[in-house]
Amino acid sequence: MDSKAKPNILVLHIEKIILVGIAAFALFLIYQGTSFPMFLDKMQPEKLAQKASEVKTSIDDPHNEAVLELLPEAAPRTYQERIDQLQKQIPFSEYPHTAFEPKSTSQGLKRDAPTLMAPLELKMRGVLSAMAVKGGRNTSYPAMKLEDAEVPEVEAPKPKSRSRTRGRRGRGGGEEMGMGMDMELGMGMEGDMGMGMEMGMGMEGSGMMGMGQNQIRSLESKYNKGYGTGQAGGMGMGMEGGMGMGMDMGMGGEGPGAGRPSASRTESKRPLKTIPQTAYFISGTAILPHKVMVEAFQAAYEPTDDYKPLRDRPNYLGFDIQRADVTQKAAADLQEEDWVTIDDWERMNIYALSWWSGNGTEVVPADYRDPHLTALLPPLLINDFTRIATHPKIPLKSMQRLAFEALDPRDRVREVDPFGDKAANPAINNPRRGGMDMGMGMGMEGDMGMGMGMEMGMGMDMGMEGGMPGMATVEKNPADHKLIRFYDFFHPQNKNSPKPGRKYVYRVRVKMENPNFPENPMMAPSLRSLAPEVFVDVVPKLKQAEATKKRDFAIYTPWSAPSDPISLPSTVATYTGPIEDPPSVKTIEISKRPIDLVRGTPKSKAVATSWDWAYAMPVPAPFDIQPGTIMNKALDAEVVDPLTLRIKQKPDSNVRTNTVVLDIVGGTPLELEAEEGLTEPGLTLVFDPTSGGLTVMDEIDDKFQYHLNTYTEDLVPQPPANPMGTDGMPGEMMMMEGMGMSGEGP
């Protein structure tokens, strides 16, 4: 039988197959039915009637005794019943129970290891600047020996007509004194005494700008953002910041700049206390979650019996820094052996004490600083050192100031009872205090707030809690974060210093005092109060201290996450200036599409700088650039003495950046503001060999650095000839009139 015949057989016999299945199922049901017991054998009517009568009888029977046993016992009425009730045993099995283990009160509150938090959010920055260092036996420095730059002649502006009704303040000098002072002396010295006292640099030797014949060119004060300007708080660091530069240079003061050369001083045999030196380093800042740490210490130790506030709090001792080279390796692939330990907190102090000539004025409020975490600011000259001083998560206002600003304006006014006790308000009782309640604590941000006011804010605002030597109280309102600040300096003779052209990542950890094994043995907690794991750790240290007479009292936080890659900055830089000859642009239509047709070659101003290590200054070279210009030049450069800020001539200079200008756009007049002379900002596309790629220079972004390195605003027009024949008299008259000292009536 072939395979084709099999389906035909099933189709022909389908009825028979169904019939056989029905018969098999019927036989199965019959078999199942025979296996069940007979109903009459199991359920007899007589038995069911008897069972129902028994249930009825049980329901009718009384159950009072059983119910009464379930009810609580009645309250005893007599003394004997009360005694019997108290002596009655409680059924043990009817209640949940555990084995009784007697414990002392403090057995469950042993001293455990403290919870430590790692530093967060490392921010790194490369710095190349001149820095004020101690002069030692040096009687001069290279920039001091340079000749002063010549003063170019500038066409004097036309004199303005003066109104007879303007009075004493409008007689030619109150607003445009033209003496290099920028209204600083007449307007309260800019609020910090630093910029105003820079008069000492511009007036020495030959007098102020625009007076006399022997003029001296100096850098405009607004471009001096470095150490000694007082721009960060004036008197905040013991007169080192606000009056250091002006007083020391012009008057030979005894501050950190005493012994520096004045503007009229030449080389002598007297050693200089301060000289400029190149500072080439990588700076870093991070934040430590201080408030979380304080709360963790309080939660861990305050409930214990052996709690001491002075000991059981975060006590910072310093920090450790490690660096790893990631030039040819990703940060994620770093191994533990790739990390190299570099400077620590102790080394930062050595820099400040033995190398630097003073330190920069602090700009971070004392609430967010700790002397063992926040390194002092280096005394960078001219350059703005505040760039390396702060962190995005650290406020620049004290906690008291922020709390005051958060108040409703109506709550800021203190109601004073004129008939009450004057002693309750010291400002009223002592007129000479005048507003110290508001000035020292809250308002002193303009004059002394960032320096002196911030420092005093901690003690006055925080109620002298925590952080003050000898105080045993706990911070009731700790700051959220503490600032960690450190530096990694380059030195050609130090093999462990960072190298130019290499990329690095950094990490930091904080060193703290162990509250379970403090530095002072008299402050140590008892061994019985320690948790078992802490006891095992402390006992070997105790034996080691007895043998070596040295206590290992330091503990360390976890390492922070690696920072972003950072390198030492390039020693050359380029900045674009205004466009002198913008190209003409004509819009034409081709295939119904507007096309900008550029005619002519755009020309612009630019400046390139190359760092001179011996002179500790950038050597600028101005350029008139166009597409195809290579920014290399040999010239007699005009440079700025970092200490005196005098502009000097440096002959035979060579500025080589190898930067190639590719294109220049912008400079076209704005259509809506054509009458005002406003133009479109210029953009310059260059090939930068230091970065190995294309870079776009923006005129707006580079404006400050361009003017700083070209000295375009230090050229003061020559005044007209003095008809009285006495040099300087017109300027002096203008100064006296501008200050309201002419003696005339309004």
Secondary structure, 3 states (H helix, E strand, C coil): CCCCCHHHHHHHCHHHHHHHHHHHHHHHHHHHHHHCCCHHHHCCHHHHHHHHHHHHHHHHCCCHHHHHHHCCCCCCCCHHHHHHHHHCCCCHHHCCCCCCCCCCCCCCCCECCCCCCCCEEEEEEEEEEEEEEECCCCCCCHHHHCEECCCCCCCCCCCCCCCCCCCHHHCCCCCCCCCCCCCCCCCCHHHCCCCHHHHHHHHCCCCCCCCCCCCCCECCHHHCCCCCCCCCCCCCCCCCCCCHHHHHHHHCCCCCCCCCCCCCCCCCCCCCCEEEEEEEEEEEEEEECHHHHHHHHHHHHCCCCCCCCCCCCCCEEEEEEEEEECCCCCHHHCCHHHCEEEEEHHHHHHHHHHHECCCCCCCCCHHHCCCCCECCCCCEECCCHHHHCCCCCCCCCCHHHHHHHHCCHHHHCCCCCCCCCHHHCHHHHCHHHCCHHHHHHHHCHHHHHHHHHHHHHHHHHCCCCCCCCCCCCCCCCCCCCEEEEEEEECCCCCCCCCCCCCCEEEEEEEEEECCCCCCCHHHCCCHHHECHHHHHHHHHHHHHHHHHCCCCCEEECCCCCCCCCECCCCCEEEEEEEEEECCEEEEEEECCEEEEEEECCCEEEEEEEEEECCCCEEEEEEEEECCCCEEEEEEEEEEECCCCCEEEEEEEEEEEEEEEEEEEECCCECCCCHHHCCECCCEEEEEECCCCEEEEEECCCCHHHHHHHHCCCCCCCCCCCCCCCCCCHHHHHHHHHHCCCCCCCC
